[in-house]
Amino acid sequence: MANKSSVFDMIGPVMIGPSSSHTAGVVRIARAAIRILGGIPDEAVVTFYNSFARTYEGHGSDRAILGGLMDFQTDDPRIKNAIELAQKSNLKYTFKSIGNSSVHHPNTIKLNLKKGNDQIEVVGESLGGGVINIAEVDGFVANFSAQAHTLIIKADDISGAIAFISSVIAQEKTNIATMSVSRKGKNDLACHVIEMDSGIRETTIAYLKSLPWVKQLIYIPDIDL
């Protein structure tokens, strides 16, 4: 099911910086990533691809990504000073750039984040007007907008898993807007990404987590990214 664009998407968000793709979209990619991680990271390796690789300093994408990693919203004036604030907060970061990658969207960022013993890899695309796509999570195809309540479930690739998870969510009286499943190989771990029109209860999340074949569950509520 294709995502519908709102008037907000077409006009663009209130933001700090010259370009919604290079600032607002970047902030949102980072804010989505830290919710997948479970908090503000201790360390971040940021790889800018293609257009971002050539312009991230001049267009403020470096400040935008650090601001998002510190959970600043797109219109937060602190983004202008994000580099200095990151250094003061002891957020260790490294910027890398790859200027000619044919397999990536023109405005792509890869984030390798660490917080304590936890680490994740997130690939995000800035599509314009502040709209983003989280293309990959830990090497799995994800493709979600971070504009809806989202479940990311890593589970054993067993028969009936998709139907069972869908039936549990149906009990919550919420509609599944999009659902995708990817895996790295036959009978390997599968990653279910489910976008929903409304949230689900903590008891339901706890139940899904308790299933022996569910290895990890991340719930991202509907928030202003």
N, C-alpha and C positions, 0 to 999 in steps of 0.2 A: 504494500500500500504506500503510495507516494505521500510525502509530507506536504501539507498545505501551507502556503506562505500567508502570513498575516500582513496587515498594513504596517505594523511595527517592523516586520522583516524587510519590507520593501523600502521604507523610509530610512530605517536604520536607527540605532539606539543613541541615547545621550552618551557621549564618550569623551575621553581625553586623547587628543592626537589628531593627525591629519587624515587618517584613513580608517574606515570601519573594518576593512580586511586586516590591516596591519596593526590595529590597536584593539578595538572592541572584540573582534573575533579571536585575537591572540589571548586576551584576558580570559575569555570564556573557555578556550581550550585548556588553559592552565587551571582554571577553577573546576572544570569537570575532572581533570586529572587528579587533583588533590582529594576530590571526593571518592574517586576510585581507590586512591592510596589509603585514605582514612585520616588525613590531616596534612598540615603544612610540612613539607619535606625538610630533612636536614641537609640533603645533598641533591643537586639537580644537574644533569647533563642535557643541554638543550641543543638539538640539531635543527638548523634552518635549511630548508630545501628550496631550490629554484628561485623564484622571485624573492622570497623571504631572505634567502642566502645573500642576495645582492643588495638588499635595501634595509635589512633589519635594524641597523644602527641609525641611518638617516631618517627612517620613518617611525622610529620609536618602538619597534617590535621588541627590542631587548628590554626596555623598561616595562612594556606591557606584559611580557611573559613573566617577569619577576613580580610585578604587581599582582598578577593572577595567582602566582604560586604562594603569595602572602595573603590571598583571599580578598584582595581589593576588588570592588565592583568596577564596571567599565567607566563610570563617571567620577571615580574617586580622584581628587586632585593630588593625592600622594603618589600616583603613578609617575608623575614627572620626576620624582626623586627616588624612584624604586631601586635604582642601583645602589645609592647610598644607604637606603633603608635596609636592603638585603644584607649589605655588609655589616651593618650595626646589629642585625638580628642573627648573625652567624649562619645565614643560609649560604652554604658553599655551592657555587655554580660554575659551570663551564659552558661556553658557547662554541658550537661547531657549525660549519656551513658546507653544504654540498650544492653547487650551483647548477648542475646539469643532470638531473635524474629523470629519465623518461618514464619511470614507473610511479612517480609521485605527482599529485596535484600541484599546480604552480605555487600555491600558498600552503605548504605543508610544514608541520613542526613535529619532531619526535622528542618525547620527554622520557628520560630515564631517571626515575625518582627513588630516593631512599629515605625511609623514616625508621630509625631503630633497626630492627631485623627485617622489616618489610621493604620490598622493592617492587616497582612496576615499570612497564614500558607502555606508553600511550602514544599513538600517532593520530594527530588531529589535522583537519583541513579547514581553512577559513574560506568560506564560500562567497563572502560579500555581504554588506549590510549588517554585519555582526553575526550572521548565521554561520554555524559550524557543523562539521561532521566528525565524530570520533570514529576514525576508520578502523583502528586496530587497538586491541588491549592484549598485551603479553603475547603478541604474535597471532592472535585469533582475529578474524574478520569481525568487526563489531557494527559499524555503520549506524550510529544513533546520533540524534541531534542535541541531546542534553537539554531539551526543552519540555520534557515530560517526565513523569515518574518512571524510573528505569531500573530493571533488575538485570544483573549480570550474574549468571550461574554457571560455574564450571563443574561439570559432573561426568561420571563415567558414561560412556556412549552405550547405553543399554536400550533395548527395545521398549517402546512405550513411554519413554521419558518425556517427550514433547507433549503427548496427550495428557499425561499425569500432571505435569506442571500447569498446563492450561486449565485443567479441571479445578485445581486448587485455587488458581487466580479467579476463576469464574465464580467461586463461592464468595468472593469479596464484592461481587456486583460491580466490578470495574471492567471496562472494555479494553482489550488488547489492541493498541493502535498498530504496532509493528512487532514482528517476532522473527528473529533470524538465528540459525544454528550453524556453527562452523566447527570443524575438527581438523586436526593436523594429520590424521591417518585413520584407517579403518580400525574400529574398536579402541581408538585412542580417546583421550579426554576430549569432551565436547564443550563448547561455550555457547550458552543460550543468552541472547540479548533481547529483552522484552520491554517495549515502551507501552505504558498504560495511561489512560485518560485521567485516572485518579489514583490515590495512594492505597496501600494495603496495611493491615494491622501488624503490629510487632509480633503478635502471637503466630500469625501466618508466616512471617519471615523466620521466626524461631523454628516452626515446624519444618519448613523447607530445609533449613540448615541442619536439622537433626537427621534427615534422611541419609542412610549410610552411603549412598552412591553420589551424594552431593558433596563435593570437595571444597567449594568456596562459593559464598553468596555475597554480592555487593548490592546494596540498595541505595539509589540516588533519588531523593525526593524531588518534586517539582520545585525548583528554586530559580531565582533570577540569576542566570549565568551571564 
